[in-house]
Amino acid sequence: MKLASFKAGQARYIKSFYESELNEIKEVISGKDVQVKEGYSNIKKSSALRVKKLLESIITSAEMLATVSNAARKTRKKKTPTVEKQVAKVKYCVEHKEYGIASISPAGIVGASEVWVFNTKYRKLSRYVATDASGLSIKGTTIKNYSDSVSRQKTLRKPKAQLKDFMSSGKVKIRKFLGNIKAVDTKMNGRLSDKIVILKVFK
């Protein structure tokens, strides 16, 4: 029998099928059941022992095949949600006239290496930096896959002037922007809301 061509489910079926055959031949060998003994009276014990050995070999092979097949089975990859699905529940501040700033689309956050946002309620400027090359992602209303050690935020004392300076800055200057602000770093939570303006995204 060429067991190598069978799948795990088929191997398990073969095992269960021949196990019943093996149990019966064991009863023949033991000779305890009168009816079984009479039914197999034309078979010699030596022949029954050879059949038993063959059935045990088939069952062992089937068990081994099922184990190998399960181990080789590829783990089903979790499908990454589309950008549209990731940002479907996101709320954000489209524009804030007092500070003269407006949001870019939250879709830009997905896959980005870095995103800057401003909380208009608490005057906090936040920088989210991706943990790895896959970039940032969004789940529900929260930015995910950002580095806790690199990402940081600070409260702006003069938000109108500071945001104007920020928006006119290039990528190199922006990297040092938070470092030049005399304020204490505060903890990030990644949440987006209708108070958050998405200022800049870098891929």
C-alpha positions as CSV (number, residue, x, y, z in Angstrom):
1,M,0.0,0.0,0.0
2,K,1.4,3.4,-1.0
3,L,0.5,5.5,2.0
4,A,2.5,8.5,0.9
5,S,-0.3,9.6,-1.4
6,F,-2.9,9.9,1.4
7,K,-3.8,13.0,3.3
8,A,-4.1,13.2,7.1
9,G,-7.9,12.7,7.1
10,Q,-7.6,9.7,4.8
11,A,-4.8,8.3,6.9
12,R,-7.0,8.5,10.1
13,Y,-9.8,6.7,8.2
14,I,-7.5,3.9,7.2
15,K,-6.3,3.6,10.8
16,S,-9.8,3.3,12.2
17,F,-10.8,0.8,9.5
18,Y,-7.9,-1.6,10.1
19,E,-8.1,-1.2,13.9
20,S,-11.4,-3.1,13.9
21,E,-9.8,-5.8,11.7
22,L,-6.9,-6.0,14.1
23,N,-9.1,-6.4,17.2
24,E,-10.9,-9.2,15.5
25,I,-7.7,-11.1,14.5
26,K,-6.5,-10.6,18.1
27,E,-9.6,-12.4,19.3
28,V,-8.9,-15.2,16.8
29,I,-5.4,-15.6,18.2
30,S,-6.6,-15.6,21.9
31,G,-9.2,-18.2,21.2
32,K,-11.4,-17.0,24.1
33,D,-14.5,-16.3,22.0
34,V,-16.1,-19.6,20.9
35,Q,-18.0,-18.1,18.0
36,V,-15.0,-16.3,16.6
37,K,-12.9,-19.4,17.1
38,E,-15.4,-21.5,15.2
39,G,-15.7,-18.9,12.4
40,Y,-12.0,-18.8,11.8
41,S,-11.3,-22.5,12.4
42,N,-9.9,-22.9,8.9
43,I,-7.1,-20.3,9.6
44,K,-3.9,-21.5,11.3
45,K,-2.6,-19.5,14.3
46,S,0.7,-18.8,12.4
47,S,-1.3,-17.3,9.6
48,A,-3.4,-15.2,12.0
49,L,-0.1,-13.9,13.6
50,R,1.2,-12.8,10.2
51,V,-2.1,-11.0,9.5
52,K,-1.9,-9.3,12.9
53,K,1.7,-8.1,12.1
54,L,0.6,-6.8,8.7
55,L,-2.4,-4.9,10.2
56,E,-0.2,-3.4,12.9
57,S,2.2,-2.2,10.3
58,I,-0.5,-0.5,8.3
59,I,-1.9,1.2,11.4
60,T,1.5,2.5,12.4
61,S,2.2,3.8,8.9
62,A,-1.2,5.6,8.9
63,E,-0.5,7.2,12.3
64,M,2.9,8.4,11.1
65,L,1.5,9.8,7.9
66,A,-1.3,11.7,9.8
67,T,1.4,13.2,12.1
68,V,3.7,14.3,9.3
69,S,0.8,15.7,7.2
70,N,-0.5,17.8,10.1
71,A,3.0,19.1,10.8
72,A,3.5,20.0,7.1
73,R,0.2,21.8,6.8
74,K,0.7,25.5,6.2
75,T,-0.7,27.8,8.8
76,R,-3.5,29.9,7.4
77,K,-2.3,33.4,7.0
78,K,-4.5,36.1,8.5
79,K,-5.7,38.3,5.7
80,T,-4.7,41.9,6.1
81,P,-7.7,44.2,6.1
82,T,-7.9,46.7,3.2
83,V,-7.0,50.3,3.9
84,E,-10.6,51.3,3.5
85,K,-11.7,48.8,6.1
86,Q,-9.0,49.8,8.5
87,V,-10.0,53.5,8.4
88,A,-13.8,52.9,8.2
89,K,-14.4,53.8,11.9
90,V,-11.8,56.5,12.3
91,K,-12.9,59.9,13.5
92,Y,-10.7,62.9,13.1
93,C,-10.8,66.7,12.9
94,V,-11.0,67.7,9.3
95,E,-9.9,71.3,9.9
96,H,-9.3,73.6,12.8
97,K,-9.7,77.3,11.8
98,E,-8.3,78.8,15.1
99,Y,-5.0,77.0,14.5
100,G,-5.1,77.2,10.7
101,I,-4.5,73.5,10.2
102,A,-6.3,70.8,8.3
103,S,-6.1,67.0,8.3
104,I,-4.8,64.7,5.5
105,S,-6.7,61.5,5.0
106,P,-6.3,58.8,7.7
107,A,-5.8,56.3,4.9
108,G,-2.3,57.8,4.6
109,I,-1.4,56.4,8.1
110,V,-1.7,52.8,6.9
111,G,1.8,51.5,5.9
112,A,3.5,54.8,6.9
113,S,6.8,54.9,8.7
114,E,5.8,58.0,10.6
115,V,2.8,60.2,11.3
116,W,2.3,63.4,13.2
117,V,-1.0,64.4,14.8
118,F,-2.2,67.3,16.9
119,N,-4.8,67.1,19.7
120,T,-6.7,70.4,19.5
121,K,-8.3,69.9,23.0
122,Y,-5.1,69.2,25.0
123,R,-2.6,71.0,22.6
124,K,-0.5,67.9,22.3
125,L,1.7,67.3,19.3
126,S,2.4,63.6,18.8
127,R,4.9,61.7,16.6
128,Y,4.1,58.0,15.9
129,V,7.0,56.0,14.5
130,A,6.4,52.5,13.1
131,T,8.0,49.5,14.9
132,D,9.1,47.8,11.7
133,A,9.1,48.0,7.9
134,S,5.4,47.0,7.6
135,G,4.5,50.4,8.8
136,L,1.7,51.8,11.0
137,S,-1.8,50.3,10.9
138,I,-5.2,51.2,12.2
139,K,-7.5,49.1,14.2
140,G,-10.9,50.6,15.0
141,T,-10.0,54.1,16.0
142,T,-6.4,53.4,17.2
143,I,-3.0,53.6,15.5
144,K,-1.2,50.3,15.9
145,N,2.4,49.0,15.4
146,Y,4.2,52.1,16.7
147,S,7.4,52.1,18.8
148,D,6.8,53.1,22.4
149,S,10.5,54.0,22.8
150,V,10.7,56.3,19.8
151,S,7.2,57.7,19.6
152,R,6.6,60.7,21.8
153,Q,4.3,63.7,22.4
154,K,4.6,67.1,24.0
155,T,2.2,69.9,25.0
156,L,2.5,73.1,22.9
157,R,2.5,76.3,24.9
158,K,2.0,78.5,21.9
159,P,0.2,76.1,19.5
160,K,-0.7,78.6,16.8
161,A,2.8,79.9,16.2
162,Q,4.4,76.5,16.8
163,L,2.1,74.7,14.4
164,K,2.8,77.3,11.7
165,D,6.5,76.6,12.2
166,F,5.9,72.9,12.2
167,M,3.9,72.9,9.0
168,S,6.5,74.9,7.1
169,S,9.3,72.6,8.2
170,G,10.9,69.9,6.1
171,K,11.4,66.3,7.1
172,V,14.9,66.9,8.6
173,K,13.9,69.8,10.7
174,I,10.7,68.0,11.8
175,R,12.7,65.2,13.3
176,K,14.2,67.6,15.9
177,F,11.0,69.5,16.4
178,L,9.8,67.8,19.6
179,G,13.4,67.9,21.0
180,N,13.4,71.7,20.8
181,I,10.2,72.1,22.7
182,K,10.7,72.6,26.5
183,A,8.0,70.3,27.8
184,V,7.8,66.9,29.4
185,D,7.1,63.9,27.2
186,T,3.8,62.2,27.9
187,K,2.4,58.7,27.3
188,M,1.0,57.8,23.9
189,N,-2.3,55.8,23.5
190,G,-2.7,55.9,19.7
191,R,-6.3,56.9,19.8
192,L,-7.8,59.1,17.1
193,S,-10.9,61.2,17.6
194,D,-12.7,64.3,16.3
195,K,-10.2,66.4,18.3
196,I,-7.2,65.0,16.4
197,V,-5.8,66.7,13.3
198,I,-3.6,64.5,11.2
199,L,-0.8,66.8,10.1
200,K,1.9,64.9,8.3
201,V,2.6,61.4,7.1
202,F,5.9,60.0,5.9
203,K,6.2,56.7,4.0
